[in-house]
Amino acid sequence: MDSLALKLILTPILVGGASLAGRRWGPTISGWLIALPLTSGPIIFFLTLSQGLGFAAVTAVGVLAGVLSPIAFCLTYSWLAARWRVAWPPAFVAACGVFAVATALLRPLPLAWLLVYPVVICVLVLALRLMPRPMVSVPTQTRLPRWDIPARMLVATSFVVLLTAAAPLLGPQLTGLLAPFPLFGSTLAVFAHQFQGPEAAINVLRGLLHGLFAFATFFAVLAALLERVGLAEAFGLALAVVLLIQAGSLWLIRRNQMSTN
């Protein structure tokens, strides 16, 4: 099976499964789930197959540094929705603009995973403290458009195919910086904002921030190990670490939810 076929099969399966699971357990868990490397992980995998281990390792460092951009996205959207009750279209546009600015600032910097990873973790901790206070009594949405999950799967697959195709032109670092764009997180937040109100959107983005600890660690492991141990071993170890960290962040989310109820 060639890499294009893998992209067309693997990506929609991953995204559709995460979307269904998130719908079952609410907006915060939905955001937490969607922080898994559902698009960026396949992007690194396919780049390794097409461009080699060295290219993929540099891209992984770019993805790790690029985590700073979705953090800025989440904070911008959440505060616009919480404090000024901005509707989702201008909040989304403003958050995308901040993401673009953050990416532009990161692009010229020399990046090394040993330096970038602790910075990203510290910024994540700070961002969670800066997020608007957890909202309670968010209504549950029982009826969403039938095209919701198919649309997410289509957009996700298109993003993976286009970015991996453009990677040789963009270069490994810029490809990595663009890969963490919160495509699914923003989609979930926008739908939650539209159908459930700003509180649900903020809870989605808070869950996304919790999940970014595992996301950042996944790419730190890949950046450190891809060229040393190869594709299979590096991905296996990265996935194992992700599962451990996601379990811890889920416990933290549950504890915070119980403390606000």
QUIFEN-V292576 format. One record per backbone hydrogen bond with DSSP energy under -0.5 kcal/mol. NH is the residue of the N-H (numbers start at 1). CO is the residue of the C=O. Records with the same first field share a line. If there is no record, write none. Layout:
BEGIN
NH=CO, CO
END
This chain:
BEGIN
6=2
7=3
8=4
9=5
10=6
11=7
13=9
14=10
15=11
16=12
17=13
18=14
19=15
20=16
21=17
22=18
23=19
24=20
25=21
26=22
30=26
31=27
32=28
33=29
34=30
35=31, 32
36=33
38=36
41=37
43=39
44=40
45=41
46=42
47=43
48=44
49=45
50=46
51=47
52=47, 48
56=52
57=53
58=54
59=55
60=56
61=57
62=58
63=59
64=60
65=61
66=62
67=63, 64
68=65
69=66
70=66
71=67
72=68
73=69
74=70
75=71
76=72
77=73
78=74
79=75
80=76
81=77
82=78
83=79
84=79, 80
86=80
91=87
92=88
93=89
94=90
95=91
96=92
97=93
98=94
99=95
100=96
101=97
102=98
103=99
104=100
105=101
106=102
107=103
108=104
109=106
115=112
116=112
117=113
119=115
120=116
121=117
122=118
123=119
124=120
125=121
126=122
127=123
128=124
129=125
130=126
131=127
139=137
142=140
148=145
151=147
152=148
153=149
154=150
155=151
156=152
157=153
158=154
159=155
160=156
161=157
162=158
163=159
164=160
165=161
166=162
167=163
169=166
170=166
171=167
175=171
176=172
177=173
178=174
179=175
180=176
181=178
183=181
186=182
187=183
188=184
189=185
190=186
191=187
192=188
193=189
194=190
195=191
196=192
197=192, 193
200=197
201=197
202=198
203=199
204=200
205=201
206=202
207=203
208=204
209=205
210=206
211=207
212=208
213=209, 210
214=211
215=211
216=212
217=213
218=214
219=215
220=216
221=217
222=218
223=219
224=220
225=221
226=222
228=225
229=225
230=225, 226
234=230
235=231
236=232
237=233
238=234
239=235
240=236
241=237
242=238
243=239
244=240
245=241
246=242
247=243
248=244
249=245
250=246
251=247
252=248
253=249
254=250
255=251
256=252
257=253
258=254
259=255
260=256
261=257
END
